[in-house]
Amino acid sequence: WCRVKSCFRRTPTALALLMSVSVKSLAEVTKDGYMTKLGGKGLTANWKKRWFVLQGNKLFYFEANNSDKESGVIDLGACNKISLDTIKGKKNVFKIEDPASSATRVYHMYTDTEAELRSWVEAIQHSMMSKDISGLSLSMLRAASVSTFSRPSTLMKHKVCTLFINVAEARNLPGFKGTSDPYVICDAGNAQVRTRTMFRTLEPFWGEDFTLDLVEGQVSEVKITVWDQDMLKKDELIGQVIVPLTSLSDAKTHEQWYPLFPLSSKIYISGDILLRIQKSVMRRTLTVRVIEGRNLASKDANGLSDPYILLFYGDQKRKTKVVKKSLNPFFNEDFSFDLPKDADENAKLRVEIWDWDRVGSNDFMGETEIHLDEIEPEVVYDSWYILMPKLDDIMASEGADKKKGNSRGEARLKLRYTEDMILPTFAYQGLLDFLIPQPGGPGSSSTSSTDPTQGVKFIIALDKVISSTERESLARALVATYHCPMYRAALSLLIPLTTSEIRATIHEETIFRGNSLSTKGVDAFMKLIALGYLDKVIGPTIKAVYAMKKGCEVDPTREKEENIAGNFARLVKLVEQLTADVFSSAPHVPAEIRVLFHAMQSQVVLQYGEKSTARYSVVSSFMFLRHICPALLNPKLFGLAPDHPTEHTARVFTLLSKTLQNLANLAEFGQKEPYMKDMNVFIKANLQNMMNFLDAVSVPVPLPAPELAPILTETDLRHVAAVHRHLDREKPSVLKLLSDPNLDPELKIAIEVGASVLEKVPH
């Protein structure tokens, strides 16, 4: 009682948590009103309408607005997150998360209207951060919009870590049989991705992008491993490069050729395992549940493994079952070890994973050690443990490789590692109002800009100075921000960017040839909204090619002469069906894309005349060169196929892509690929059809009214944070443009306003 009494003296509001309160007894109320709350658990869960009263950082709820006793209270001071949620049959649902309880507790509520949702979430958000906003101006708080939000005291310590990898190409690879079938695996912590296989080449080009979300402090390096695929036996490891994340700490894109170092496939280890461990001093036992593994190394010719796990504690040994043909095995097996009274304080639990082989010796797949002095007694630990190679194997492999020599070729990679702190929406509101002004939107009355296009003009100015390696990253973040569910305003960015680039291009044949913000932006936008179109239009052809048993090879250096006629006939049939599907697909092209193409084509006609072929090339450069043809070459990357194509299938897609791209370019095959010249008959017959299609997809249609979301989600805020990082870093370079006496006056004003806006965003 003395401790409780003392607690009351220190924190008077704690009294409210232990003593009943009535609605009338609550003074200085921030907000009150009815909401519907989810109560109970499991089968007893139900929704009940309750009267809520927000006072300070306490949210009370009562059965009615005149109740003498509260039904419950939510301590917002202990909660760290408020966000929208989706529950079937309910609208305007949000949740509050309290991680301070033994297991994170989540409170679900919904309001009758969207306006009430915004009002309640904004009020609760401000209450949650009330202890941490002393440095923020009142105008910033008033401009705050509703968002997925974590309290700044927590958020400032939480970084969103992202690793971007572009696996571009390799050169001078060793050929085990004069050639190779290389592919790449990228490992960063528990994240793993794989490129497609490029067949029969020592100079492969992949050009594949991957974005990995990492956990701060748990990953220190990225491993890039090049393999040679073998259909009859185990894949051969060509070489590996390990890049420390500390070398990427400047958040810029690093592009270079990395030398590949030799590595024995015996010591190639990847993945981690999930264990549940409890040490009981009272029962003198150590219990371990082996739950599952993920992203394990392939050790068998089928590209899989047959893993099992061995556990060692002292002289005690346990073994799991074998899980056949899996790199992500699920075990869920429990084991118990005796803990002697005089147990060594430095005792360790060693866990090894092996690949079972019917013939020959089993293959080692990695190990991990858990020091028991780090395990608190009677506490259950659920943790992922990264697998490591044995030190003896590493030393032996290094010695053998020194004798063989170190020539394993090189890989060209683009790597970028970022650590962004995500702020609540109000911190970015001035920047958002500058970039994407919304009439009557949050903060619109406080913006100093009278020209709603100043934000885009600032971006156009930025494109003049930003490095080519950073354009793609910025373009993706910009498009994702403009197109997020709260705005759906990507066209207000992309139409000015593309038309500005066309106006600045002197020779029409060079339009969109470079890697500008506009080309990267349109590319990112099409990947955002037109993947469904791809599935509908080229999906049937992709499925047909995967199911084919006979080939379409027409290159006499790759195929016997007697097979070429039949192969060419099959290729023509596929091309005819594919182009028929494409030519009839104009009505299915997303309306936003058609409006964008119309703006681009109109600018070309205005600038170069009605007869300019650039009116077709500006559209085909995005529709085919950057969208349809890349999807044909790598259907798995675009989500159009579950697996990477085999050599036979990949070659068919290559021939289809060549034909479609030449047709889109309104060009016949020439001396460079003489074996494709017979396809010129088809191309000539379909030139007009292609031009008609490119004109058809450039006819604008009315844009449907978007259903805008009331708040920015956490994902949206990550994109906004990335935009802010780029703009803030490039601001000094943009300001240097002000010294140019020939600078457009409108751009000058946009740069000055933009710099002022960026100064006000907290860091």
ZAMARFI-85316 format. One record per residue (C-alpha): x, y, z; residue in three letters. Coordinates in steps of 0.25 Angstrom, whole numbers, padded with zeros to 4 digits, always signed. Layout:
residues N
XYZALA...
//
This chain:
residues 763
+0000+0000+0000TRP+0011+0010+0003CYS+0017+0007-0011ARG+0003+0009-0017VAL+0001+0022-0009LYS+0015+0027-0013SER+0012+0024-0028CYS-0001+0032-0027PHE+0008+0044-0022ARG+0017+0043-0033ARG+0007+0040-0044THR-0007+0045-0041PRO-0013+0040-0054THR-0010+0026-0049ALA-0021+0028-0039LEU-0031+0027-0051ALA-0026+0014-0055LEU-0030+0008-0041LEU-0042+0016-0037MET-0055+0016-0044SER-0059+0029-0051VAL-0072+0034-0057SER-0074+0041-0070VAL-0077+0054-0062LYS-0065+0053-0053SER-0055+0055-0065LEU-0051+0069-0067ALA-0042+0075-0078GLU-0047+0065-0088VAL-0040+0066-0102THR-0050+0058-0110LYS-0062+0049-0107ASP-0073+0042-0115GLY-0078+0028-0119TYR-0069+0018-0126MET-0071+0003-0127THR-0061-0006-0120LYS-0057-0020-0122LEU-0057-0028-0109GLY-0055-0042-0104GLY-0046-0053-0111LYS-0048-0064-0121GLY-0062-0069-0122LEU-0067-0059-0111THR-0061-0047-0119ALA-0072-0037-0122ASN-0074-0022-0126TRP-0081-0013-0116LYS-0084+0002-0117LYS-0077+0010-0106ARG-0076+0024-0102TRP-0061+0028-0102PHE-0055+0040-0095VAL-0041+0044-0098LEU-0034+0051-0086GLN-0019+0054-0087GLY-0013+0041-0091ASN-0024+0032-0085LYS-0035+0027-0094LEU-0047+0023-0085PHE-0059+0016-0091TYR-0073+0014-0084PHE-0086+0007-0088GLU-0093+0020-0090ALA-0091+0035-0089ASN-0096+0036-0075ASN-0090+0024-0069SER-0085+0025-0054ASP-0074+0015-0057LYS-0064+0012-0068GLU-0064-0001-0076SER-0049+0001-0078GLY-0038+0010-0081VAL-0026+0010-0091ILE-0013+0016-0086ASP-0008+0023-0099LEU+0005+0026-0092GLY+0008+0011-0093ALA+0004+0010-0107CYS+0013+0012-0119ASN+0005+0011-0131LYS-0008+0014-0137ILE-0012+0010-0151SER-0024+0007-0161LEU-0028-0008-0161ASP-0037-0016-0170THR-0047-0025-0164ILE-0058-0032-0173LYS-0071-0025-0173GLY-0066-0013-0165LYS-0062+0001-0170LYS-0054+0012-0164ASN-0046+0002-0155VAL-0034+0006-0147PHE-0025-0001-0137LYS-0017+0003-0125ILE-0005-0005-0121GLU+0000-0007-0107ASP+0014-0014-0107PRO+0015-0012-0092ALA+0006-0024-0088SER+0012-0038-0087SER+0007-0040-0101ALA+0005-0028-0110THR-0010-0024-0108ARG-0018-0018-0120VAL-0030-0010-0118TYR-0040-0010-0130HIS-0050+0001-0132MET-0058+0007-0144TYR-0066+0020-0146THR-0079+0022-0153ASP-0073+0032-0163THR-0059+0035-0170GLU-0059+0049-0164ALA-0060+0043-0150GLU-0049+0033-0153LEU-0040+0044-0157ARG-0044+0053-0145SER-0042+0041-0135TRP-0029+0036-0140VAL-0023+0050-0141GLU-0027+0053-0127ALA-0022+0040-0121ILE-0009+0042-0130GLN-0006+0055-0123HIS-0009+0049-0109SER+0001+0038-0112MET+0012+0047-0115MET+0008+0058-0105SER+0021+0056-0097LYS+0030+0057-0109ASP+0025+0069-0117ILE+0031+0081-0109SER+0040+0085-0120GLY+0029+0085-0131LEU+0021+0098-0135SER+0006+0099-0133LEU+0004+0101-0148SER+0011+0088-0151MET+0002+0081-0141LEU-0011+0088-0147ARG-0006+0083-0161ALA-0004+0069-0157ALA-0012+0059-0164SER-0016+0045-0160VAL-0005+0035-0162SER+0000+0021-0157THR+0008+0027-0146PHE+0018+0022-0135SER+0022+0032-0124ARG+0034+0040-0128PRO+0042+0035-0115SER+0041+0021-0121THR+0041+0025-0135LEU+0054+0033-0135MET+0061+0021-0130LYS+0055+0012-0141HIS+0061+0011-0155LYS+0055+0005-0167VAL+0067-0002-0174CYS+0066-0005-0189THR+0076-0011-0198LEU+0074-0009-0213PHE+0082-0019-0222ILE+0083-0018-0237ASN+0090-0031-0243VAL+0094-0025-0256ALA+0104-0035-0263GLU+0117-0043-0262ALA+0129-0044-0270ARG+0141-0054-0272ASN+0134-0065-0265LEU+0141-0078-0265PRO+0135-0089-0274GLY+0135-0103-0268PHE+0132-0108-0282LYS+0136-0096-0290GLY+0123-0089-0286THR+0114-0088-0274SER+0099-0086-0270ASP+0101-0075-0259PRO+0091-0070-0249TYR+0092-0062-0237VAL+0088-0063-0222ILE+0088-0051-0213CYS+0088-0053-0198ASP+0086-0042-0187ALA+0082-0048-0174GLY+0070-0056-0175ASN+0066-0050-0189ALA+0070-0057-0201GLN+0067-0055-0216VAL+0071-0062-0229ARG+0072-0057-0243THR+0068-0065-0255ARG+0079-0074-0262THR+0086-0069-0275MET+0089-0081-0283PHE+0102-0084-0291ARG+0110-0071-0288THR+0122-0066-0281LEU+0117-0052-0282GLU+0103-0052-0276PRO+0094-0040-0275PHE+0083-0041-0265TRP+0078-0027-0262GLY+0070-0031-0250GLU+0066-0022-0238ASP+0063-0027-0224PHE+0059-0019-0212THR+0061-0025-0198LEU+0056-0020-0185ASP+0066-0023-0174LEU+0065-0022-0159VAL+0074-0012-0153GLU+0087-0018-0146GLY+0084-0032-0151GLN+0091-0031-0164VAL+0105-0027-0167SER+0108-0031-0181GLU+0102-0036-0194VAL+0107-0048-0201LYS+0106-0049-0216ILE+0109-0063-0221THR+0110-0067-0236VAL+0106-0082-0239TRP+0106-0090-0252ASP+0093-0098-0254GLN+0095-0113-0257ASP+0082-0121-0260MET+0089-0135-0258LEU+0097-0132-0245LYS+0099-0122-0234LYS+0101-0107-0238ASP+0115-0103-0239GLU+0119-0090-0230LEU+0127-0080-0239ILE+0130-0070-0229GLY+0125-0060-0219GLN+0127-0046-0214VAL+0124-0041-0200ILE+0121-0026-0199VAL+0120-0020-0184PRO+0108-0011-0182LEU+0118-0001-0176THR+0123+0002-0190SER+0109+0006-0194LEU+0107+0015-0182SER+0105+0028-0190ASP+0092+0023-0196ALA+0096+0026-0210LYS+0096+0016-0222THR+0109+0009-0223HIS+0112+0003-0237GLU+0124-0004-0241GLN+0131-0017-0245TRP+0133-0027-0233TYR+0144-0038-0235PRO+0138-0052-0232LEU+0146-0060-0222PHE+0147-0075-0222PRO+0138-0082-0212LEU+0136-0097-0211SER+0122-0101-0212SER+0124-0110-0200LYS+0125-0098-0191ILE+0114-0090-0197TYR+0104-0088-0186ILE+0091-0080-0186SER+0079-0078-0178GLY+0075-0079-0163ASP+0067-0088-0154ILE+0056-0084-0144LEU+0057-0090-0130LEU+0049-0089-0117ARG+0058-0091-0105ILE+0056-0092-0090GLN+0066-0094-0079LYS+0059-0099-0066SER+0068-0099-0054VAL+0057-0104-0045MET+0055-0117-0054ARG+0070-0117-0058ARG+0065-0118-0073THR+0068-0111-0086LEU+0056-0112-0096THR+0058-0109-0110VAL+0047-0109-0121ARG+0053-0109-0135VAL+0042-0101-0143ILE+0047-0099-0157GLU+0058-0094-0166GLY+0058-0084-0178ARG+0066-0081-0190ASN+0075-0093-0188LEU+0086-0096-0198ALA+0083-0106-0209SER+0092-0118-0208LYS+0085-0128-0218ASP+0084-0128-0233ALA+0069-0125-0233ASN+0073-0111-0227GLY+0067-0115-0214LEU+0072-0123-0201SER+0067-0133-0191ASP+0070-0126-0178PRO+0071-0132-0164TYR+0076-0126-0151ILE+0086-0131-0141LEU+0086-0124-0127LEU+0098-0126-0117PHE+0099-0123-0103TYR+0111-0128-0096GLY+0111-0143-0099ASP+0096-0143-0102GLN+0091-0144-0116LYS+0078-0142-0123ARG+0073-0143-0137LYS+0061-0139-0145THR+0054-0146-0156LYS+0058-0143-0171VAL+0049-0134-0179VAL+0050-0138-0193LYS+0052-0128-0205LYS+0052-0115-0198SER+0060-0102-0195LEU+0050-0097-0185ASN+0047-0110-0177PRO+0037-0110-0165PHE+0041-0119-0154PHE+0033-0115-0141ASN+0040-0126-0132GLU+0043-0125-0117ASP+0055-0130-0110PHE+0060-0130-0096SER+0074-0130-0090PHE+0078-0132-0076ASP+0085-0121-0069LEU+0095-0126-0059PRO+0096-0119-0046LYS+0111-0116-0048ASP+0108-0111-0062ALA+0119-0103-0069ASP+0116-0088-0069GLU+0122-0087-0083ASN+0113-0099-0088ALA+0108-0098-0102LYS+0096-0104-0110LEU+0102-0107-0124ARG+0092-0109-0135VAL+0096-0115-0149GLU+0088-0116-0161ILE+0091-0127-0172TRP+0086-0132-0185ASP+0083-0146-0185TRP+0088-0154-0198ASP+0083-0168-0201ARG+0097-0171-0208VAL+0110-0165-0203GLY+0112-0157-0190SER+0103-0146-0185ASN+0105-0132-0188ASP+0108-0121-0177PHE+0098-0109-0178MET+0102-0101-0167GLY+0103-0099-0152GLU+0100-0090-0140THR+0104-0089-0126GLU+0095-0084-0114ILE+0103-0080-0101HIS+0094-0085-0090LEU+0099-0074-0080ASP+0092-0064-0089GLU+0079-0072-0087ILE+0071-0067-0075GLU+0065-0078-0067PRO+0050-0081-0068GLU+0049-0071-0080VAL+0044-0076-0094VAL+0053-0071-0105TYR+0047-0072-0120ASP+0059-0068-0129SER+0064-0069-0143TRP+0079-0073-0143TYR+0088-0071-0156ILE+0095-0083-0161LEU+0110-0082-0162MET+0121-0091-0169PRO+0131-0099-0161LYS+0144-0091-0159LEU+0152-0104-0163ASP+0145-0104-0176ASP+0147-0090-0179ILE+0162-0091-0176MET+0163-0104-0185ALA+0156-0097-0196SER+0165-0085-0196GLU+0177-0093-0197GLY+0172-0101-0208ALA+0167-0088-0216ASP+0181-0082-0214LYS+0187-0094-0222LYS+0176-0093-0233LYS+0178-0078-0235GLY+0167-0067-0232ASN+0162-0064-0246SER+0147-0065-0245ARG+0142-0053-0254GLY+0135-0041-0249GLU+0121-0037-0247ALA+0115-0023-0249ARG+0106-0019-0238LEU+0098-0007-0233LYS+0096-0006-0218LEU+0089+0004-0209ARG+0087+0002-0194TYR+0078+0013-0187THR+0074+0015-0173GLU+0062+0024-0173ASP+0055+0029-0160MET+0040+0030-0163ILE+0034+0042-0157LEU+0019+0044-0155PRO+0011+0051-0166THR+0011+0065-0161PHE+0026+0066-0161ALA+0025+0064-0176TYR+0012+0072-0178GLN+0019+0084-0184GLY+0027+0076-0193LEU+0015+0068-0198LEU+0007+0081-0200ASP+0018+0087-0208PHE+0019+0074-0217LEU+0005+0070-0218ILE-0004+0082-0214PRO-0018+0078-0212GLN-0030+0088-0212PRO-0035+0088-0198GLY-0025+0077-0193GLY-0017+0077-0180PRO-0009+0089-0179GLY-0013+0095-0192SER-0016+0108-0186SER-0003+0110-0180SER+0006+0107-0192THR+0013+0119-0198SER+0012+0114-0212SER+0002+0121-0221THR+0006+0112-0233ASP+0002+0098-0231PRO+0012+0093-0241THR+0024+0098-0233GLN+0027+0085-0227GLY+0028+0078-0241VAL+0037+0090-0246LYS+0046+0087-0234PHE+0047+0072-0239ILE+0050+0077-0253ILE+0061+0085-0248ALA+0066+0074-0239LEU+0067+0065-0252ASP+0078+0074-0257LYS+0087+0072-0246VAL+0084+0058-0240ILE+0094+0047-0243SER+0090+0036-0252SER+0091+0026-0242THR+0081+0033-0233GLU+0070+0036-0243ARG+0064+0022-0242GLU+0063+0022-0227SER+0057+0036-0227LEU+0047+0033-0238ALA+0042+0020-0231ARG+0040+0028-0218ALA+0033+0040-0225LEU+0024+0031-0233VAL+0020+0023-0221ALA+0017+0036-0213THR+0009+0043-0224TYR+0001+0030-0227HIS-0001+0026-0212CYS-0016+0023-0208PRO-0017+0037-0202MET-0014+0045-0214TYR-0014+0036-0227ARG-0007+0048-0234ALA+0004+0042-0242ALA+0000+0048-0255LEU+0002+0062-0249SER+0016+0058-0248LEU+0019+0050-0261LEU+0012+0058-0271ILE+0020+0071-0268PRO+0033+0062-0267LEU+0031+0055-0280THR+0026+0067-0288THR+0038+0075-0283SER+0048+0065-0287GLU+0041+0064-0301ILE+0042+0080-0302ARG+0057+0079-0298ALA+0060+0069-0309THR+0066+0074-0322ILE+0066+0062-0330HIS+0053+0054-0330GLU+0060+0040-0331GLU+0067+0042-0318THR+0054+0045-0310ILE+0055+0036-0297PHE+0068+0030-0300ARG+0074+0034-0287GLY+0072+0030-0273ASN+0064+0042-0268SER+0054+0044-0257LEU+0043+0044-0267SER+0047+0030-0273THR+0050+0024-0260LYS+0037+0030-0254GLY+0028+0025-0265VAL+0035+0011-0264ASP+0032+0010-0250ALA+0018+0015-0252PHE+0015+0004-0262MET+0020-0006-0252LYS+0011-0001-0242LEU-0002-0001-0249ILE-0001-0009-0262ALA+0004-0023-0257LEU-0011-0028-0258GLY-0011-0023-0272TYR+0002-0031-0275LEU-0005-0044-0269ASP-0017-0042-0277LYS-0010-0040-0291VAL+0003-0048-0291ILE-0001-0057-0279GLY-0007-0068-0289PRO+0005-0068-0298THR+0014-0069-0286ILE+0006-0081-0281LYS+0007-0087-0295ALA+0022-0086-0296VAL+0024-0092-0283TYR+0015-0104-0287ALA+0023-0106-0300MET+0031-0119-0303LYS+0036-0115-0316LYS+0045-0103-0319GLY+0045-0091-0328CYS+0060-0090-0330GLU+0063-0084-0344VAL+0078-0081-0343ASP+0086-0091-0351PRO+0098-0090-0341THR+0088-0095-0330ARG+0079-0105-0337GLU+0080-0116-0348LYS+0077-0111-0362GLU+0065-0121-0363GLU+0058-0116-0351ASN+0058-0101-0354ILE+0046-0101-0364ALA+0037-0107-0354GLY+0042-0098-0343ASN+0040-0086-0351PHE+0026-0090-0353ALA+0023-0092-0338ARG+0030-0078-0336LEU+0021-0071-0346VAL+0009-0077-0340LYS+0013-0072-0326LEU+0016-0058-0331VAL+0003-0057-0339GLU-0005-0061-0326GLN+0003-0052-0317LEU+0002-0040-0327THR-0013-0042-0328ALA-0015-0042-0313ASP-0006-0029-0312VAL-0013-0022-0324PHE-0027-0025-0318SER-0023-0020-0304SER-0024-0005-0305ALA-0037-0005-0297PRO-0030-0012-0286HIS-0019-0002-0284VAL-0021+0006-0271PRO-0027+0019-0274ALA-0016+0027-0267GLU-0006+0021-0276ILE-0014+0025-0288ARG-0015+0039-0283VAL+0000+0039-0281LEU+0003+0034-0295PHE-0007+0044-0301HIS+0000+0056-0295ALA+0014+0050-0300MET+0009+0048-0314GLN+0002+0061-0314SER+0015+0068-0311GLN+0022+0061-0321VAL+0012+0064-0332VAL+0012+0079-0328LEU+0028+0079-0328GLN+0031+0071-0340TYR+0019+0070-0348GLY+0008+0060-0351GLU+0016+0051-0360LYS+0028+0049-0350SER+0030+0034-0346THR+0034+0039-0332ALA+0019+0039-0329ARG+0020+0024-0330TYR+0034+0022-0323SER+0031+0030-0311VAL+0019+0021-0308VAL+0026+0008-0312SER+0039+0011-0304SER+0030+0010-0292PHE+0020+0000-0296MET+0029-0010-0302PHE+0044-0007-0299LEU+0041-0005-0284ARG+0029-0013-0281HIS+0024-0024-0290ILE+0037-0029-0296CYS+0044-0030-0282PRO+0032-0037-0276ALA+0034-0048-0288LEU+0049-0049-0285LEU+0047-0051-0270ASN+0032-0055-0267PRO+0036-0059-0252LYS+0041-0045-0249LEU+0028-0039-0253PHE+0019-0049-0246GLY+0015-0056-0258LEU+0021-0070-0256ALA+0024-0078-0243PRO+0038-0082-0248ASP+0049-0077-0256HIS+0049-0082-0270PRO+0058-0094-0275THR+0068-0092-0286GLU+0058-0097-0296HIS+0047-0088-0291THR+0056-0076-0289ALA+0060-0077-0304ARG+0046-0077-0309VAL+0043-0064-0301PHE+0056-0058-0306THR+0051-0060-0321LEU+0037-0055-0318LEU+0043-0043-0311SER+0052-0040-0323LYS+0041-0041-0333THR+0031-0032-0325LEU+0042-0021-0322GLN+0046-0020-0336ASN+0031-0019-0340LEU+0029-0008-0329ALA+0041-0001-0335ASN+0035-0002-0349LEU+0048-0008-0353ALA+0052-0021-0361GLU+0063-0031-0357PHE+0076-0028-0364GLY+0090-0034-0365GLN+0092-0035-0350LYS+0082-0046-0349GLU+0081-0053-0363PRO+0074-0065-0357TYR+0062-0056-0354MET+0060-0050-0368LYS+0049-0059-0371ASP+0041-0052-0360MET+0041-0039-0368ASN+0030-0044-0377VAL+0021-0044-0364PHE+0027-0031-0359ILE+0024-0024-0373LYS+0009-0029-0372ALA+0007-0024-0358ASN+0014-0010-0358LEU+0001-0003-0360GLN-0006-0011-0349ASN+0005-0007-0340MET+0004+0008-0343MET-0011+0007-0341ASN-0009+0000-0328PHE+0001+0011-0323LEU-0009+0021-0327ASP-0021+0014-0320ALA-0014+0013-0307VAL-0011+0028-0308SER-0026+0032-0309VAL-0030+0037-0295PRO-0042+0032-0288VAL-0049+0038-0276PRO-0041+0035-0263LEU-0050+0028-0252PRO-0052+0036-0240ALA-0042+0030-0230PRO-0046+0025-0216GLU-0036+0033-0208LEU-0031+0027-0194ALA-0032+0037-0182PRO-0018+0034-0177ILE-0004+0031-0182LEU+0000+0017-0178THR+0014+0013-0172GLU+0018+0008-0186THR+0014+0022-0192ASP+0022+0029-0182LEU+0034+0021-0185ARG+0033+0026-0199HIS+0031+0040-0194VAL+0044+0038-0186ALA+0052+0034-0197ALA+0047+0046-0206VAL+0051+0055-0194HIS+0065+0048-0193ARG+0068+0050-0208HIS+0063+0064-0209LEU+0070+0069-0196ASP+0083+0063-0201ARG+0082+0069-0215GLU+0078+0083-0210LYS+0092+0089-0210PRO+0093+0085-0225SER+0080+0090-0229VAL+0083+0103-0222LEU+0095+0105-0231LYS+0086+0106-0243LEU+0081+0119-0237LEU+0095+0125-0242SER+0091+0122-0256ASP+0087+0135-0263PRO+0079+0128-0273ASN+0071+0120-0263LEU+0056+0120-0266ASP+0049+0130-0256PRO+0039+0120-0252GLU+0049+0110-0249LEU+0057+0120-0241LYS+0044+0123-0232ILE+0041+0108-0231ALA+0056+0105-0226ILE+0055+0116-0216GLU+0042+0111-0210VAL+0046+0097-0210GLY+0059+0100-0203ALA+0050+0107-0192SER+0041+0096-0191VAL+0052+0086-0189LEU+0058+0094-0178GLU+0045+0093-0170LYS+0045+0077-0170VAL+0050+0072-0157PRO+0063+0063-0158HIS
//
